[in-house]
Amino acid sequence: MHPWSTTAPDSPGARILIAEDHYDSREALRILLEAVGYRVTVAVDGRAAVDLALADPPDLVLMDVMMPELDGFEATRRLRRNDATRTVPIIVVTAMEGAQRIAAEAGADDFVAKPINTRLLLHKIQELLVRAAAGG
């Protein structure tokens, strides 16, 4: 079992939704997360992220901010307003200056700046998944 994994080796990994419009960034995150045992779904814009999360709530969402259709802040607000996704951990991932405060106000649980420090990101994912599994 990989040291960042939060599940037993014989059980499926936690499901993470990546909401990212930039192909290279989305693929890099997908490859990283799958390599450590997570099951990944991707959305190419904020509207698709909300639709996918509401249809089948993931265990955690990685939310880019600058996306077409619906930005990550509004997508986060919409997920927080829905009973099915109200408690799903959301990590906002962006290079946008000043985004951390806005992300927190929108309801995000955490924030990671781009370029992404992958060790930090994996640590935050694991921490939030463990906290969510413990009920809080």
Beta strands, then each sheet from edge to edge (+ up, - down):
strand 1: 15-19
strand 2: 39-43
strand 3: 60-64
strand 4: 90-94
strand 5: 110-113
sheet 1: 2+ 1+ 3+ 4+ 5+
end
